[in-house]
Amino acid sequence: MKKVARLFQIKTKVEVFLITYPLALGAVKRGQEYMLQYPGKIGWLFLALTCGAVFLASAKMLQAVELQQMFGQE
């Protein structure tokens, strides 16, 4: 059971970067769809918000990994 649970845990910064890349690709794709659905400034705003959400999530994951490595809590 522990081996299966390990598959769903992020323990290193490299894993965070490997997860962030497809999230960012999906966010950009979704932002492009927003730009087609909502032409003009609102489309650009939605694109920026979808990309910004990925940056915030990535920063939070990196911070969590650093804290986990610093304090060693499982």
Secondary structure per residue as TSV (DSSP state, phi and psi in degrees):
chain	resnum	aa	ss	phi	psi
A	1	M	-	360.0	-35.9
A	2	K	H	-65.8	-34.8
A	3	K	H	-66.7	-37.5
A	4	V	H	-69.9	-41.7
A	5	A	H	-63.8	-32.7
A	6	R	H	-63.4	-29.0
A	7	L	T	-63.3	-24.7
A	8	F	T	-104.0	13.3
A	9	Q	-	-111.7	139.2
A	10	I	-	-102.9	117.4
A	11	K	-	-115.2	-18.2
A	12	T	S	-128.4	162.2
A	13	K	H	-66.1	-32.3
A	14	V	H	-61.8	-41.3
A	15	E	H	-62.9	-37.9
A	16	V	H	-62.4	-44.0
A	17	F	H	-66.1	-37.3
A	18	L	H	-67.2	-29.3
A	19	I	H	-81.1	-35.8
A	20	T	H	-66.8	-36.7
A	21	Y	H	-59.5	-52.8
A	22	P	H	-67.0	-31.0
A	23	L	H	-62.4	-41.7
A	24	A	H	-67.3	-39.3
A	25	L	H	-61.6	-43.0
A	26	G	H	-65.4	-38.2
A	27	A	H	-66.3	-40.9
A	28	V	H	-66.3	-41.3
A	29	K	H	-62.0	-44.3
A	30	R	H	-64.7	-39.4
A	31	G	H	-63.5	-37.3
A	32	Q	H	-64.5	-38.6
A	33	E	H	-64.9	-39.5
A	34	Y	H	-61.1	-40.1
A	35	M	H	-65.2	-32.1
A	36	L	H	-73.9	-38.1
A	37	Q	H	-75.0	-36.6
A	38	Y	S	-125.1	84.8
A	39	P	T	-66.8	151.8
A	40	G	T	99.1	-156.7
A	41	K	H	-66.4	-33.9
A	42	I	H	-66.3	-34.6
A	43	G	H	-64.6	-43.2
A	44	W	H	-64.1	-36.9
A	45	L	H	-64.0	-45.5
A	46	F	H	-63.2	-38.1
A	47	L	H	-60.4	-46.0
A	48	A	H	-64.4	-37.7
A	49	L	H	-69.2	-40.1
A	50	T	H	-66.2	-40.6
A	51	C	H	-69.3	-39.4
A	52	G	H	-62.7	-35.7
A	53	A	H	-63.1	-37.4
A	54	V	H	-67.6	-41.5
A	55	F	H	-62.2	-41.6
A	56	L	H	-66.2	-42.2
A	57	A	H	-64.7	-40.7
A	58	S	H	-64.0	-43.8
A	59	A	H	-61.8	-39.8
A	60	K	H	-67.7	-39.3
A	61	M	H	-65.8	-41.9
A	62	L	H	-61.9	-41.9
A	63	Q	H	-63.7	-41.4
A	64	A	H	-65.4	-39.0
A	65	V	H	-65.7	-42.9
A	66	E	H	-61.8	-43.8
A	67	L	H	-65.6	-39.2
A	68	Q	H	-64.9	-39.8
A	69	Q	H	-70.6	-34.2
A	70	M	H	-70.4	-44.0
A	71	F	H	-100.9	-13.2
A	72	G	-	66.3	28.0
A	73	Q	-	-88.0	140.4
A	74	E	-	-92.8	360.0
